[in-house]
Amino acid sequence: MVTLDVIRQIHDFIWGMPLICLIIIVGVWLTIKLKGLQVTKLKKAFSFMLKGEVSTFQALCISMSATIGTGNITAVASAITIGGPGALLWMIITAFFGMATKYAEGFLAVKYRKIENDRIIGGPYAYIEYGLGAKWKPLAKAFAIFGMFASILGLGTLTQINGIVDATQNVFDKESLHLLSIGKINLSWCSLIAGALIAIFSALVLIGGVKRIGRVCEWIVPIMALTYIAICLLLICCNIKEIPLAIRSIVQMAFSNQALAGGITGITIRNVIQQGVAKGIFTNEAGLGSAPIATATVKSNDPIRQGLVAMTSTFFGTVIICSLTGLCVVLTGAWKENLMGISIADYAFTKGLPFPSIVCSLLILLCIICFAFTTIIGWNLYGVKCLDYLTKGNVKIQKIYNWLYILMVFIGAFLKIDLIWNLAEIINALMAIPNLIAILFLTNDIAKDTN
């Protein structure tokens, strides 16, 4: 398919070594300037998270709802399948330095936000324009445009609903679900029903605005995260004898060209790093600039406190949840089975857990539905806030955007997974570039106030 080939080429070009190096360099530079803050102040960050006012916890939950999505399962599994087990180590490395980046984003979001009546202008577009100066406004607008499209065409809609559809099809017989074919696109009852139901439930939450989004995320996010962690820990305990070999594979394949099972070559160091960093950014969003949009909505005026709280989302999202997913995939050998997307995780759970296969598939489905649904509503907030900045608070345009957003949730149920992931990662990169530029120029301000 010509369109897919073009999108793949654009993806490989944008996610080349220059951007990968930029992301890692920013994280390393911030780690040095902030004196290893992600280690020295992690305990304090947790205390702030637990003792913060309701709006602080809700903002964190909104951020984590958008961060902890299908990517924490499907993106991790796909990265390991394409790049080998070593990709997981690069995801963790990216997350470690990304914690410093996430702190910087949260810090800047509070320091440079503007409040006009009840309208909060906060996020990368705010600290680009107000922190760097008016001459940087075109870059601020560029971020807002990319953020708006990332919400409606990537992370917020298409990838999430597609993950739900894939997980549902693993539970039921795919052939019996077939509805009709239009060209190369196969429509199923599963896609139709899942797309319609999630779109309806999303609409019920989104029409309530940021307060309802916050309340929903505050309840669902902690429960879903702890449930998924418990399931992964059970799988690891059931396969505990395989842990040394799995860890050895992860470390060895992170720094060397390797052959796949059966002597099939193709995993190069560049491929490992590219998959680890790209999927790592996808899962923790450090450097992407999305999370500070939620952070800017808190009541607190302490940028250091909010930066530390924001940092914890990367720790939970990637260092813990993605590591557990990746270890489950490696332990069970699921990455060698020539599978795609959610089928990789489904295979891992089915093989690794002491339950019937249908139970394991239902567990994956339940986790995916919760992860995806909270990400859908969380990313809607990001898209609306970006649009709010571009249109100077035009409520009518925001309402139209919301309905288009809900429509894209429904449409995403019918699109091909490889097209969706490549498109989402392209827009990710376009968001990250202006945000990372701003963070680099404002690093001295961050370090001066923090240290």
C-alpha positions in Angstrom: 0.0 0.0 0.0 1.6 3.3 -1.2 0.3 5.5 1.6 1.5 3.1 4.3 5.0 2.9 2.7 5.2 6.7 2.5 4.2 7.0 6.2 6.8 4.4 7.2 9.5 6.3 5.3 8.5 9.6 7.0 8.5 7.8 10.4 12.0 6.3 9.9 13.3 9.7 8.8 11.8 11.7 11.7 12.8 9.0 14.3 16.3 8.9 13.0 19.4 9.2 15.2 19.3 13.1 15.3 16.0 13.1 17.2 16.9 10.1 19.3 20.2 11.8 20.3 18.3 15.1 21.1 15.9 13.4 23.4 18.7 11.5 25.3 21.0 14.6 25.4 18.2 16.8 26.9 17.6 14.2 29.6 21.3 13.7 30.4 21.9 17.5 30.4 19.0 18.1 32.8 20.1 15.2 35.0 23.6 16.9 35.3 22.2 20.4 35.8 19.6 19.2 38.4 22.2 17.0 40.2 20.5 13.7 39.7 17.2 15.0 40.9 15.3 11.9 39.8 17.2 9.9 42.4 18.0 12.4 45.2 14.4 13.8 45.3 12.3 10.8 44.3 11.3 10.1 47.9 10.2 13.7 48.3 8.3 13.5 45.0 6.3 10.6 46.4 5.5 12.4 49.6 4.2 15.5 47.6 2.1 13.2 45.5 0.4 11.5 48.5 0.0 14.7 50.5 -1.0 17.1 47.7 -4.4 18.7 47.5 -7.1 17.1 45.4 -6.4 19.1 42.3 -2.7 18.1 42.4 -3.7 14.4 42.6 -6.3 14.8 39.9 -3.8 16.6 37.6 -1.3 13.7 38.2 -4.1 11.1 37.5 -5.0 13.0 34.2 -1.4 12.9 33.3 -1.0 9.3 34.1 -4.3 8.4 32.4 -2.9 9.8 29.2 0.5 8.2 29.8 -0.6 4.8 30.9 -2.5 3.6 27.9 -2.4 0.7 25.4 1.2 1.7 24.7 2.3 0.4 28.0 1.2 -3.0 26.8 1.1 -3.1 23.0 4.0 -0.6 22.4 6.3 -2.4 24.8 5.4 -5.8 23.3 5.9 -4.4 19.7 9.2 -2.8 20.6 10.6 -6.0 21.9 9.3 -8.1 19.0 10.8 -5.7 16.5 14.0 -4.7 18.3 14.5 -7.7 20.5 14.6 -7.8 24.4 17.4 -5.2 24.4 14.8 -2.5 23.5 13.4 -2.8 27.0 16.6 -1.7 28.6 16.7 1.4 26.2 13.1 2.2 27.2 14.2 2.1 30.9 17.3 4.3 30.2 15.1 6.7 28.3 12.6 6.8 31.2 15.4 7.4 33.8 16.7 10.5 32.0 13.1 11.3 31.0 12.3 11.8 34.7 14.5 14.8 34.7 12.8 16.1 31.5 9.4 15.5 33.1 10.4 17.4 36.1 11.5 20.3 33.9 8.2 20.2 32.0 6.1 20.3 35.2 8.3 23.1 36.7 7.9 25.3 33.6 4.2 24.5 33.3 3.5 26.2 36.7 6.1 28.9 36.5 5.0 30.3 33.2 1.3 29.7 33.1 -1.1 32.6 32.7 -4.6 32.7 34.3 -7.2 35.0 32.6 -10.5 34.9 34.5 -11.2 31.1 34.6 -9.0 30.4 31.6 -5.7 28.7 32.3 -3.0 29.1 29.6 -0.4 26.6 30.5 1.9 24.0 28.9 4.7 24.1 26.4 3.0 26.8 24.2 2.9 29.0 27.4 6.5 28.5 28.5 7.7 28.9 24.9 5.9 32.2 24.4 6.2 33.6 28.0 9.5 32.0 29.0 11.5 32.5 25.8 9.7 35.7 24.7 7.2 36.9 22.1 9.5 36.3 19.2 9.2 32.5 19.9 5.4 32.6 19.5 5.5 30.8 16.1 7.2 27.9 17.8 4.6 27.9 20.5 1.8 27.8 17.9 3.6 25.0 16.1 3.6 22.9 19.3 -0.1 23.6 19.9 -1.0 22.6 16.3 1.0 19.4 16.6 -0.5 18.7 20.0 -4.0 19.2 18.8 -3.4 16.7 15.9 -1.6 14.2 18.1 -4.6 14.2 20.3 -7.2 13.6 17.6 -5.2 11.5 15.2 -2.7 9.6 17.3 -2.2 8.9 21.0 -5.7 10.0 22.1 -8.0 8.2 19.7 -6.7 5.8 17.0 -4.1 3.8 18.9 -6.4 3.4 22.0 -9.6 2.2 20.3 -7.5 0.0 18.0 -6.0 -1.7 21.0 -9.4 -2.4 22.5 -10.6 -3.9 19.2 -7.6 -6.2 18.9 -7.9 -7.3 22.5 -11.6 -8.1 22.0 -10.9 -10.1 18.8 -8.5 -12.2 20.8 -11.4 -13.3 23.1 -13.8 -14.1 20.3 -13.6 -16.0 17.0 -12.3 -13.5 14.4 -14.0 -15.3 11.5 -17.4 -15.3 13.1 -17.1 -11.5 13.8 -16.6 -10.6 10.1 -19.1 -8.1 8.8 -18.0 -7.0 5.4 -14.9 -5.8 3.4 -14.3 -2.5 1.7 -11.2 -2.7 -0.5 -8.4 -4.0 1.8 -10.2 -3.0 5.0 -12.1 -5.7 6.8 -15.0 -4.6 9.0 -16.2 -6.7 11.9 -19.0 -6.6 14.4 -16.3 -6.3 17.0 -15.0 -3.1 15.5 -18.5 -1.7 15.1 -19.6 -2.4 18.6 -16.4 -1.5 20.4 -16.0 1.7 18.5 -19.6 2.7 19.1 -19.6 1.9 22.9 -16.3 3.6 23.6 -17.3 6.6 21.6 -20.5 6.9 23.6 -18.9 6.5 27.0 -16.2 9.0 26.0 -18.8 11.5 25.0 -20.5 11.2 28.4 -17.3 12.0 30.2 -15.9 14.7 27.8 -19.0 16.8 27.8 -18.5 17.4 31.5 -15.2 19.2 30.9 -11.9 19.1 32.9 -13.6 18.6 36.3 -15.4 15.4 35.2 -12.3 14.1 33.4 -10.3 14.7 36.7 -12.9 12.9 38.8 -13.1 9.8 36.5 -9.3 9.6 36.2 -8.9 10.0 40.0 -10.9 6.8 40.5 -10.0 4.6 37.6 -6.2 5.2 37.2 -5.0 3.9 40.6 -7.2 0.9 40.5 -6.3 -0.1 36.9 -2.6 0.4 37.5 -2.4 -1.6 40.7 -4.5 -4.4 39.1 -2.2 -4.7 36.1 0.9 -4.7 38.3 -0.6 -7.5 40.4 -1.3 -9.6 37.3 2.2 -9.1 35.9 3.8 -9.9 39.3 1.8 -13.2 39.4 3.1 -14.1 35.9 6.7 -13.3 37.0 6.3 -15.4 40.1 5.0 -18.3 38.1 8.0 -18.2 35.8 10.6 -17.1 38.4 13.2 -19.7 37.2 13.4 -17.9 33.8 14.2 -14.5 35.2 18.1 -14.8 35.1 18.0 -15.9 31.4 15.5 -13.1 30.6 17.6 -10.4 32.2 20.7 -11.7 30.5 19.0 -11.5 27.1 17.7 -8.0 27.8 21.2 -6.7 28.7 23.2 -8.5 26.1 20.8 -7.6 23.2 20.8 -3.9 24.2 24.4 -3.4 23.0 25.0 -5.9 20.2 23.7 -7.1 16.9 21.8 -10.4 17.4 20.1 -13.2 15.5 16.5 -14.1 16.2 15.5 -17.6 17.0 16.1 -20.0 14.1 19.1 -17.9 12.9 17.0 -15.1 11.3 19.1 -12.0 11.4 18.0 -8.4 11.4 18.2 -6.9 14.9 20.9 -4.2 14.7 22.0 -1.9 17.5 20.4 1.0 15.8 17.1 -0.8 15.5 17.2 -1.8 19.2 17.9 1.8 20.3 15.3 3.3 17.9 12.6 1.0 19.1 13.5 1.5 22.7 13.7 5.3 22.6 10.7 5.8 20.3 8.4 3.5 22.2 9.8 4.7 25.5 8.8 8.3 24.6 5.4 6.9 23.5 4.8 5.3 26.8 6.1 7.9 29.3 5.7 11.1 27.1 8.8 12.7 28.7 9.9 15.4 26.4 6.7 15.2 24.4 5.1 18.2 26.2 1.7 16.7 26.8 1.8 16.2 30.6 2.6 19.9 31.5 -0.7 20.8 30.0 -2.4 18.9 32.8 0.1 20.1 35.4 -0.7 23.7 34.6 -4.3 23.1 35.9 -3.3 22.6 39.5 -4.1 25.1 42.3 -0.5 25.1 43.7 1.8 27.9 42.7 5.0 26.0 43.7 6.8 24.9 40.4 9.3 22.7 42.2 6.6 20.7 44.0 4.6 20.2 40.8 7.7 19.3 38.8 8.5 16.6 41.3 4.9 15.3 41.3 4.9 15.2 37.5 8.2 13.2 37.5 6.5 10.3 39.4 4.2 9.6 36.4 7.3 8.6 34.3 8.5 6.4 37.1 5.2 4.5 37.4 4.4 4.5 33.7 7.7 3.2 32.3 10.1 2.2 35.0 7.5 0.0 36.7 4.6 -0.8 34.4 6.5 -1.0 31.1 9.3 -3.0 32.7 6.8 -5.5 34.0 5.1 -5.8 30.6 8.5 -6.3 28.9 9.7 -8.8 31.4 6.5 -10.9 30.9 7.0 -10.8 27.1 10.6 -11.9 27.4 10.1 -14.5 30.1 7.4 -16.3 28.1 9.2 -16.0 24.7 6.2 -14.2 23.2 8.5 -11.8 21.3 9.7 -14.8 19.1 6.2 -15.8 18.0 5.9 -13.5 14.9 2.8 -11.8 16.4 1.6 -8.2 16.3 0.2 -5.7 18.7 -1.9 -6.9 21.6 -1.6 -10.6 20.4 2.0 -10.6 21.8 0.8 -9.7 25.3 -2.1 -12.1 25.0 0.3 -14.9 24.2 2.5 -14.0 27.1 -0.4 -13.9 29.6 -1.9 -17.1 28.2 1.4 -19.0 28.4 2.7 -17.5 31.7 -0.4 -17.5 33.9 -1.9 -20.6 35.6 -5.4 -19.8 34.2 -7.4 -21.0 31.1 -6.6 -19.1 27.9 -10.0 -17.5 27.8 -9.5 -16.1 31.3 -6.1 -14.7 30.4 -7.5 -13.0 27.3 -10.3 -11.5 29.3 -7.8 -10.1 31.8 -5.9 -8.5 28.9 -9.1 -7.1 27.5 -10.1 -5.6 30.8 -6.7 -3.9 31.3 -6.7 -2.6 27.7 -10.2 -1.2 28.0 -9.4 0.7 31.3 -6.0 1.9 30.0 -7.3 3.0 26.6 -10.5 4.6 27.9 -8.6 6.8 30.5 -6.0 7.7 27.8 -8.8 8.8 25.4 -10.3 11.2 27.9 -7.0 12.4 29.2 -5.6 13.2 25.7 -8.8 15.0 24.9 -7.9 17.6 27.5 -4.5 18.1 25.9 -6.1 18.6 22.5 -8.7 21.0 23.7 -6.2 23.1 25.7 -3.9 23.4 22.6 -7.0 24.5 20.6 -7.9 26.9 23.3 -4.5 28.6 23.0 -4.7 28.8 19.2 -8.3 30.2 19.2 -8.0 32.3 22.3 -10.7 30.5 24.2 -13.3 30.1 21.4 -15.8 27.7 23.0 -17.7 26.9 19.9 -14.7 25.7 18.0 -13.7 23.6 21.0 -17.2 21.9 21.0 -16.8 21.1 17.3 -13.3 19.7 18.1 -14.8 17.5 20.8 -17.4 15.9 18.5 -14.7 15.3 15.8 -12.6 13.7 18.5 -15.4 11.4 19.5 -15.9 10.6 15.8 -12.2 9.7 15.4 -12.5 7.3 18.4 -15.2 5.5 16.4 -13.3 5.5 13.1 -10.1 4.3 14.7 -11.7 1.0 15.4 -11.6 0.1 11.6 -8.0 1.2 10.7 -4.9 -0.9 10.4 -2.6 -1.1 13.4 0.7 -0.5 11.5 -0.7 2.6 9.9 -1.9 3.9 13.3 1.3 3.4 15.2 3.5 5.0 12.5 1.3 8.0 12.2 1.1 8.4 16.0 4.9 8.3 16.4 5.4 10.8 13.6 3.1 13.3 15.4 4.9 12.5 18.7 8.2 13.6 17.2 6.7 16.8 15.8 5.4 17.7 19.3 8.7 16.8 21.0 10.9 19.0 18.8 9.6 22.5 19.8 9.2 21.4 23.4 12.7 20.1 23.7 14.1 23.3 22.2 12.3 25.3 24.8 13.5 23.2 27.7 17.1 23.5 26.5 16.9 27.3 26.4 15.3 27.4 29.8 17.5 24.9 31.5 19.5 27.5 33.4 16.3 29.0 34.8 15.1 25.6 35.9 18.4 24.7 37.6 18.8 28.1 39.3 15.4 27.9 41.0 15.6 24.2 41.8 19.1 24.0 43.2 
